[in-house]
Amino acid sequence: MEEAEDYAEAEADASKAIEADGRDMKALFRRSQALQKLGRLDQAISDLQRCISLEPKNKAFQEALRALGSSMHEKMKTMSCTDSKVEQMFQILLDPEEKDADKKQKAAQNLIVLAREEAGAEKIFQSDGVRLLTRLLDTAKADLMLAALRTLVGLCSGHRSRTMAILAELGAPRLSAVLGVEHEQVSLAACNLLHVMFDSLREGLQKDFRGKEDAVVLDSSKDLKLLIKDLLELLPLEGASAHGRDNALNLLIKAVPRKSPKETNNSMSLWVIDQGLKKILEVGSTVCGAPGSLPVTENTRMSASVLLSKLYEDLKCDAERENFHHLCEDYVRSWFEGHELAGKLRAIQTVSCLLQGPSDAGNRVLELEGIMDSVLSLCASVCEAHQLVAVEALIHAADKAKRASFITANGVSLLKEIYKHSERDSIRIRALVGLCKLGSAGGTDFSMKQFAEGSTMKLAKQCRKWLCNEAIDAGTRRWAVEGLAYLTFDADVKEEFVEDKAAMQAMFQLAKSEDRSVLYAVASTLVNCTNSYDHEEPDPQMLELAKYAKQHIPEQHPKDKPDFVKRRVRKLLTAGVVSALACMVKSENPALTNSCRELISRVFLALVAEAEDRGGVVAQGGGKALIPLSLEGTEVGQTKAAQALAKITITSNPEMAFPGERIYEVVRPLVSLLHLQRTGLENFEGLMALTNLAGISERLRQKILKEKAVPMIEGYMFEEHELIRLAATECMCNMAMSKEVQELFLAEDSDRLKLMVLYSGEEDEKLRRAASGTLAMLTALHPPICKRIPQVTVHWLEILQALLLSPSTELQHRGAVVVMNMMAAERGVAEQLIASEMLEILSVLAKDRDKPRVAQAAQEALAQAVAYGLIKPGPGQE
């Protein structure tokens, strides 16, 4: 994958050069090689023919064209052979008389594999393949539908014009109908195809027929809207399956909002709000078990909340947000007024959905007349289904500061009453979560507790009991984790929780289950237990002022001190927290929001705080899970994950911690730690980790160069903090093994080499060791540097002599190697060295039997001086 990216980049660079100068033969030749590697042989031949027309006698061009011609011939043979194969495969699959299941399966697999290659995909497309694939879809047989959908994925991947043609032939309604089928695998395959289509239509990756597609500007926005319109139509369809509805929501989450705030156009979100907000709210307001309710899974309503939240976040101005609010309010009123009890339940369920998503909109609809009163009165309903809807709405409302004080005044006594007297665990557990939320208003502040001493512990004990009770359904047990997410602000609760191994493992099992709506609560509980939330130390002067003014001062619980936290982390590790977190990260569900990713990253950083725990975290899949966390999510979350990766890279063998290609994926997160807005500790750990990677292989050094890390590493060599300065110098020492970096030290108007020479004379021994090591490497690998050293500073001789006279054998050896390399580089430099006291120092060191490596370097330096005729051979020298 990375190689393909490199060739595509090489092709793009060469194309820029050719645009600037159409007769640039080097660029034409480079582009033809890149195109050949990318499998675009016809274009590669075209570039080579242009090279030969510019320089007809060039044998290298002629030879390359001959070799490419034979490759093209082979390809044509394969293609003609492929023609009959494609026909044969479709015949087998569409033949109703063919009863051999293995034969059909093999034909389907061959078709899918063929479609993954560009040439094969184009051949299927040109051979009336889309019509035949449509026939396979229309058979309504799961295995044939899967084969058709997976083949279509290959045809659409990265090819906009083909995707548009396929969409025109298949039709968006047919695709959304396949998405809504009962067969889960078929629905998922349709979801995957639509995702690929969205990518191709949105980004228009024209990496295939460069000349052909560039000539016609393809407008795919109409096709995008068609697809999105049909997905929105699917949402409220009673005939659509529950997982089909989930897949439609997931696609809308990925396809509609802008990928980055830097994109200015949010018209797609505005169009979806205008056309489909009420359809999304239809799903969010579904009351399970009510007559005529839509089929939903345990994840559907959470997905609807996430989509609503993403759409709301994508709005740019107050007028757009006001329109969103009005549409939500109109929808809630339409159910609340004139629909009796069933309508009121739908309205309250909508409020819950909005509070879990765009909470501003949720708060606005809570203010509507009669809504809050209905919630409170339905909490006392004798019907379990009605009570569930109302209690959940009350819980979500308690989350929001705007309503918390009102609910504390009106809802706490009601929730206590339900908790104490309800006979249904499903209701009691939700009432308990409402109490937990209201009881945790003081957060980690030990001195601000809402409930009487001991109440929090009782609630937590009940939560753990429900969590471990497998007789209760998973959907209800999830609420026990929600309760713990709030109660674990209290350090006593944290301590008891990590002592309860059964409760921890029950929570980890839920985290791995199909119900992904539990992810945020699990992550919150773990952040609390590991104290990995942000906490700033108060300024002592401000504390004194606060005491004087009799202001409230936050207090830390004694059990939140570092020793307690360290013990809790160990217990979580022993209970298997890493495999649970790794499983949570793998989730493709919308419930894994960016804020949820950030919480998981915080926990991982706490788990690798101690060097001795890092090996275990990697062994259980922590290293692999951290890479996606460091590349996607909130900026804070990405930074925390990158710092955890750095800690692992510093103390483990990176090739074992990140085997195979994974090690190259670690580079970008580590380089991100060098940005100026990061803390000094993050900079330091990033540099240390990159030093380890740079010492492994040239390919890794090239990857670090490609991520533009070298200028940042150089910048930190001027840092005032001595440890950061040292880490940057050590990193540069390993990077200096690359030819490109060596060339930088010879650049005109650059002080890089001067800085290395001066650092070799600093008092800090570690810095001297790193700088002199870099000089030893540079002078050995790039001899022109030897000639430049005398020109960069007048103190060069004095610094080299000080290295040779150092009490440290390591510094003496590095100094002797630099002198030896400089002697070998040029006679003029050797003359300057011999004319100084260096000759005497080298003569003494050459005889030192206690330091054989230093003596050998000194002897080789003297031997070079003899060879130049600058000194006479000593005893024993030829």
Disulfide bonds with the S-S distance in Angstrom:
none
